[in-house]
Amino acid sequence: MTHNRSWTTAGISNAAYTALSEGLPASEVWSLLLDVLARRADQRTPADLLKQWERDGFTRPAYIDQRTLVELDRQLLAAAEGFEALELSPLVPLGTCSVVGPTSQNKIVSALRGTEVVADPTNVLALECGRRLRLDASQIVRLATCHRCVRAQEVPNRPGFAPHFRLFCLATAGRERKDHAFVIEALVEQIHTHLAAFDRLEQQRYVFPQRRVQMLATPARAALGDRIAGAIRDVPVVRDLLEHTYYDGLRFMISARSSGGEDIPLVDGGVFDWLGKVTSNRRLVLVASGMGSQLAAYLFRS
């Protein structure tokens, strides 16, 4: 097979690159890379560690006080009382984001032993939902987590953004019902849960003014988008066209006005086809969403 070679692979032969990327068993590749990195680590000095610590955005501590984040997590999980709370591992199977969704592996921090660092907890919750539904496809799975994520992509040059950050995520999975009742109920429940989380945080020195829900749908699912929008109370809902193929026809976002006068989309979620891919059961559906909790602590805490 022909590969597009670049400077990153120019130092090794085509045969060696093919062996590493495709030919050798995965276990042998992991062992080889472990040995390579162990030798690299042996060559480093304490001064090298400090230099990287000072300049590397992947390794710098979070810019929000840990006590603030711990209390924030507590309030968010309390708002999601109808969801089981999971403490995720920092690592997940290699390809967790790129295999089921249109995400480049280059944006993920790949690790060793066939793993990668968690970049999006919703993908991880999808795997756990799939595991449970393979055991009993009749159940409804509701999961929540607060997790620190790492992404190897360009960070927006704006206050509050960093290569690693904390997210609050919800996932609801189960078998679709007549007239798409499962998807509609799950989306409405998650929207109300995030709004309830805002309410709780506003009792803890946070302010989320001018909240707005944006409900997006493809033309084929426009009627479902209207039904979901009609079920949201006490906050303005704007309907819009969904063009992003990352979602399976339905998406929602929740924004609030920052102190700088900018509408910040703090919550993003929708319907995904990932469960059908991991379980080979197309009748199983997943609704998932995430809130940028660290960004909320930075921009909306008074």
KEBAVO-316718 format. One record per residue (C-alpha): residue number from 1; x, y, z. Coordinates in steps of 0.5 Angstrom, whole numbers, plus 2048, in hexadecimal, padded with zeros to 3 digits. Layout:
BEGIN
+-----+-----+-----+-----+
|   k |  c1 |  c2 |  c3 |
+-----+-----+-----+-----+
| NUM |   X |   Y |   Z |
...
+-----+-----+-----+-----+
end
This chain:
BEGIN
+-----+-----+-----+-----+
|   k |  c1 |  c2 |  c3 |
+-----+-----+-----+-----+
|   1 | 800 | 800 | 800 |
|   2 | 803 | 807 | 7FE |
|   3 | 803 | 80C | 804 |
|   4 | 803 | 814 | 804 |
|   5 | 80A | 814 | 807 |
|   6 | 80C | 81B | 80A |
|   7 | 812 | 81D | 80E |
|   8 | 80F | 81A | 814 |
|   9 | 811 | 813 | 811 |
|  10 | 817 | 815 | 80C |
|  11 | 81C | 812 | 811 |
|  12 | 819 | 80B | 810 |
|  13 | 818 | 806 | 80A |
|  14 | 812 | 805 | 807 |
|  15 | 812 | 7FE | 809 |
|  16 | 814 | 800 | 810 |
|  17 | 80E | 804 | 810 |
|  18 | 809 | 7FF | 80D |
|  19 | 80B | 7FA | 812 |
|  20 | 80A | 7FF | 818 |
|  21 | 803 | 802 | 816 |
|  22 | 800 | 7FB | 813 |
|  23 | 805 | 7F5 | 813 |
|  24 | 807 | 7F4 | 81A |
|  25 | 802 | 7F1 | 81F |
|  26 | 7FF | 7F7 | 823 |
|  27 | 803 | 7F4 | 829 |
|  28 | 809 | 7F4 | 826 |
|  29 | 809 | 7FB | 824 |
|  30 | 807 | 7FD | 82B |
|  31 | 80D | 7FA | 82E |
|  32 | 811 | 7FD | 829 |
|  33 | 80F | 804 | 82A |
|  34 | 80F | 803 | 832 |
|  35 | 817 | 801 | 831 |
|  36 | 818 | 807 | 82D |
|  37 | 815 | 80C | 832 |
|  38 | 818 | 809 | 837 |
|  39 | 81F | 80A | 834 |
|  40 | 81C | 811 | 832 |
|  41 | 81B | 812 | 83A |
|  42 | 822 | 810 | 83C |
|  43 | 825 | 815 | 838 |
|  44 | 821 | 81B | 83B |
|  45 | 824 | 81F | 841 |
|  46 | 820 | 822 | 847 |
|  47 | 821 | 829 | 843 |
|  48 | 81D | 826 | 83D |
|  49 | 817 | 824 | 841 |
|  50 | 817 | 82B | 844 |
|  51 | 818 | 82F | 83D |
|  52 | 812 | 82B | 83A |
|  53 | 80E | 82C | 840 |
|  54 | 80F | 833 | 83F |
|  55 | 80D | 834 | 838 |
|  56 | 808 | 82E | 836 |
|  57 | 801 | 82F | 837 |
|  58 | 7FF | 828 | 837 |
|  59 | 803 | 828 | 83E |
|  60 | 801 | 82E | 841 |
|  61 | 7FC | 82E | 847 |
|  62 | 7F5 | 831 | 846 |
|  63 | 7F4 | 838 | 847 |
|  64 | 7EE | 837 | 84B |
|  65 | 7EF | 836 | 853 |
|  66 | 7EE | 82E | 854 |
|  67 | 7E9 | 830 | 85A |
|  68 | 7E5 | 833 | 855 |
|  69 | 7E5 | 82E | 850 |
|  70 | 7E3 | 828 | 855 |
|  71 | 7DD | 82C | 858 |
|  72 | 7DB | 82E | 851 |
|  73 | 7DB | 826 | 84F |
|  74 | 7D7 | 825 | 856 |
|  75 | 7D2 | 82A | 854 |
|  76 | 7D1 | 827 | 84C |
|  77 | 7D1 | 820 | 84E |
|  78 | 7CB | 822 | 854 |
|  79 | 7C7 | 825 | 84E |
|  80 | 7C8 | 81F | 84A |
|  81 | 7C5 | 81A | 850 |
|  82 | 7C1 | 816 | 84A |
|  83 | 7C8 | 814 | 847 |
|  84 | 7CD | 80F | 84A |
|  85 | 7D3 | 812 | 84B |
|  86 | 7DA | 80F | 849 |
|  87 | 7E1 | 811 | 84A |
|  88 | 7E4 | 80F | 844 |
|  89 | 7EB | 80D | 843 |
|  90 | 7F0 | 812 | 840 |
|  91 | 7F1 | 80D | 83A |
|  92 | 7ED | 809 | 835 |
|  93 | 7EE | 805 | 82F |
|  94 | 7F2 | 807 | 829 |
|  95 | 7ED | 80A | 824 |
|  96 | 7E7 | 80C | 829 |
|  97 | 7E6 | 812 | 825 |
|  98 | 7E8 | 811 | 81E |
|  99 | 7E5 | 80B | 81D |
| 100 | 7DE | 80C | 81F |
| 101 | 7DE | 814 | 81D |
| 102 | 7E1 | 818 | 817 |
| 103 | 7E7 | 81A | 81C |
| 104 | 7EE | 81A | 81A |
| 105 | 7F3 | 816 | 81E |
| 106 | 7F8 | 81C | 81E |
| 107 | 7F3 | 820 | 822 |
| 108 | 7F4 | 81A | 828 |
| 109 | 7FA | 819 | 82C |
| 110 | 7FB | 812 | 82B |
| 111 | 7FE | 80D | 830 |
| 112 | 801 | 807 | 830 |
| 113 | 7FF | 800 | 831 |
| 114 | 7F9 | 801 | 82D |
| 115 | 7F6 | 807 | 830 |
| 116 | 7F5 | 80E | 830 |
| 117 | 7F4 | 814 | 835 |
| 118 | 7ED | 816 | 835 |
| 119 | 7EB | 81C | 831 |
| 120 | 7E3 | 81B | 831 |
| 121 | 7E0 | 818 | 837 |
| 122 | 7D9 | 817 | 833 |
| 123 | 7DD | 812 | 82E |
| 124 | 7DF | 80E | 834 |
| 125 | 7D8 | 80E | 837 |
| 126 | 7D6 | 80B | 831 |
| 127 | 7DA | 805 | 831 |
| 128 | 7D8 | 804 | 838 |
| 129 | 7D1 | 805 | 836 |
| 130 | 7D2 | 800 | 830 |
| 131 | 7D5 | 7FB | 835 |
| 132 | 7CF | 7FB | 83A |
| 133 | 7CA | 7FB | 834 |
| 134 | 7CD | 7F5 | 831 |
| 135 | 7CC | 7F1 | 838 |
| 136 | 7C5 | 7F4 | 838 |
| 137 | 7C2 | 7F8 | 832 |
| 138 | 7BB | 7F9 | 835 |
| 139 | 7BE | 7FE | 83B |
| 140 | 7BF | 805 | 83A |
| 141 | 7C6 | 807 | 83C |
| 142 | 7C7 | 80E | 83F |
| 143 | 7CE | 810 | 841 |
| 144 | 7D2 | 817 | 843 |
| 145 | 7D9 | 819 | 844 |
| 146 | 7DE | 81E | 846 |
| 147 | 7E4 | 81D | 843 |
| 148 | 7EB | 821 | 841 |
| 149 | 7EC | 820 | 839 |
| 150 | 7F2 | 821 | 835 |
| 151 | 7F2 | 823 | 82D |
| 152 | 7F8 | 824 | 829 |
| 153 | 7F5 | 829 | 824 |
| 154 | 7F6 | 831 | 824 |
| 155 | 7F3 | 834 | 82A |
| 156 | 7EF | 83B | 828 |
| 157 | 7F3 | 841 | 82A |
| 158 | 7EE | 843 | 82F |
| 159 | 7ED | 843 | 837 |
| 160 | 7EB | 83D | 83A |
| 161 | 7ED | 838 | 835 |
| 162 | 7F3 | 833 | 836 |
| 163 | 7F5 | 82C | 833 |
| 164 | 7F3 | 829 | 839 |
| 165 | 7EC | 82B | 83C |
| 166 | 7E6 | 828 | 840 |
| 167 | 7DF | 826 | 83D |
| 168 | 7D9 | 824 | 840 |
| 169 | 7D6 | 81E | 83C |
| 170 | 7CF | 81B | 83C |
| 171 | 7CD | 814 | 838 |
| 172 | 7C6 | 811 | 837 |
| 173 | 7C6 | 80B | 833 |
| 174 | 7C1 | 805 | 831 |
| 175 | 7BC | 803 | 82C |
| 176 | 7B8 | 808 | 828 |
| 177 | 7B1 | 808 | 829 |
| 178 | 7AB | 809 | 824 |
| 179 | 7AB | 810 | 821 |
| 180 | 7B2 | 811 | 824 |
| 181 | 7AF | 812 | 82B |
| 182 | 7B6 | 810 | 82E |
| 183 | 7BA | 815 | 82A |
| 184 | 7B5 | 81B | 82C |
| 185 | 7B5 | 819 | 833 |
| 186 | 7BC | 818 | 834 |
| 187 | 7BE | 81F | 831 |
| 188 | 7B9 | 823 | 835 |
| 189 | 7BB | 81F | 83B |
| 190 | 7C2 | 821 | 83A |
| 191 | 7C1 | 828 | 838 |
| 192 | 7BD | 829 | 83E |
| 193 | 7C2 | 826 | 842 |
| 194 | 7C7 | 82B | 840 |
| 195 | 7C3 | 831 | 841 |
| 196 | 7C2 | 82E | 848 |
| 197 | 7C9 | 82E | 849 |
| 198 | 7C9 | 835 | 847 |
| 199 | 7C4 | 836 | 84C |
| 200 | 7C8 | 833 | 852 |
| 201 | 7CF | 836 | 850 |
| 202 | 7CB | 83D | 850 |
| 203 | 7CA | 83C | 858 |
| 204 | 7D2 | 83B | 858 |
| 205 | 7D4 | 842 | 855 |
| 206 | 7D3 | 840 | 84E |
| 207 | 7CF | 844 | 849 |
| 208 | 7CC | 842 | 843 |
| 209 | 7C8 | 848 | 840 |
| 210 | 7C4 | 847 | 839 |
| 211 | 7C4 | 840 | 838 |
| 212 | 7C2 | 83D | 832 |
| 213 | 7C1 | 836 | 82F |
| 214 | 7C3 | 835 | 828 |
| 215 | 7BF | 82F | 825 |
| 216 | 7C2 | 82D | 81E |
| 217 | 7BF | 827 | 819 |
| 218 | 7C0 | 825 | 812 |
| 219 | 7BA | 826 | 80E |
| 220 | 7B9 | 81E | 80E |
| 221 | 7B8 | 81F | 816 |
| 222 | 7B5 | 826 | 816 |
| 223 | 7AF | 824 | 819 |
| 224 | 7B2 | 821 | 81F |
| 225 | 7B6 | 827 | 820 |
| 226 | 7B0 | 82B | 821 |
| 227 | 7AD | 826 | 826 |
| 228 | 7B3 | 826 | 82A |
| 229 | 7B3 | 82E | 82A |
| 230 | 7AC | 82E | 82C |
| 231 | 7AD | 82A | 832 |
| 232 | 7B3 | 82F | 835 |
| 233 | 7B0 | 834 | 83A |
| 234 | 7B2 | 83A | 83D |
| 235 | 7B8 | 83C | 838 |
| 236 | 7B8 | 83E | 831 |
| 237 | 7B9 | 839 | 82C |
| 238 | 7BB | 83B | 825 |
| 239 | 7BA | 836 | 81F |
| 240 | 7C0 | 835 | 81A |
| 241 | 7C2 | 830 | 814 |
| 242 | 7C7 | 82B | 816 |
| 243 | 7CD | 82A | 811 |
| 244 | 7D2 | 827 | 815 |
| 245 | 7D3 | 81F | 813 |
| 246 | 7D6 | 81E | 81A |
| 247 | 7CF | 81D | 81D |
| 248 | 7C9 | 818 | 81B |
| 249 | 7C4 | 81E | 819 |
| 250 | 7C3 | 821 | 81F |
| 251 | 7C7 | 826 | 823 |
| 252 | 7C6 | 82B | 829 |
| 253 | 7CA | 830 | 82C |
| 254 | 7C9 | 835 | 832 |
| 255 | 7CD | 83B | 833 |
| 256 | 7CD | 841 | 838 |
| 257 | 7D0 | 848 | 837 |
| 258 | 7D6 | 849 | 83A |
| 259 | 7D9 | 84F | 83E |
| 260 | 7DC | 852 | 838 |
| 261 | 7D5 | 852 | 834 |
| 262 | 7D7 | 84C | 830 |
| 263 | 7D2 | 846 | 82F |
| 264 | 7D6 | 840 | 831 |
| 265 | 7D3 | 839 | 82F |
| 266 | 7D5 | 835 | 836 |
| 267 | 7D1 | 82F | 834 |
| 268 | 7D1 | 82A | 82E |
| 269 | 7CD | 824 | 82D |
| 270 | 7C9 | 820 | 828 |
| 271 | 7C8 | 819 | 825 |
| 272 | 7CD | 814 | 823 |
| 273 | 7CD | 80E | 81F |
| 274 | 7D3 | 80B | 823 |
| 275 | 7CF | 806 | 826 |
| 276 | 7CD | 802 | 820 |
| 277 | 7D5 | 802 | 81E |
| 278 | 7D7 | 7FF | 824 |
| 279 | 7D2 | 7FA | 825 |
| 280 | 7CF | 7F9 | 81E |
| 281 | 7C8 | 7FA | 820 |
| 282 | 7C6 | 800 | 81D |
| 283 | 7BF | 801 | 821 |
| 284 | 7C4 | 803 | 827 |
| 285 | 7C4 | 80B | 827 |
| 286 | 7C9 | 80F | 82B |
| 287 | 7C7 | 816 | 82E |
| 288 | 7CE | 81A | 831 |
| 289 | 7D0 | 821 | 833 |
| 290 | 7D5 | 824 | 836 |
| 291 | 7D6 | 82B | 83A |
| 292 | 7DD | 82F | 83A |
| 293 | 7DD | 82F | 842 |
| 294 | 7E4 | 832 | 842 |
| 295 | 7E2 | 837 | 83D |
| 296 | 7DC | 839 | 842 |
| 297 | 7E0 | 839 | 848 |
| 298 | 7E4 | 83E | 844 |
| 299 | 7DF | 843 | 841 |
| 300 | 7D9 | 842 | 845 |
| 301 | 7DB | 842 | 84C |
| 302 | 7DB | 849 | 850 |
+-----+-----+-----+-----+
end
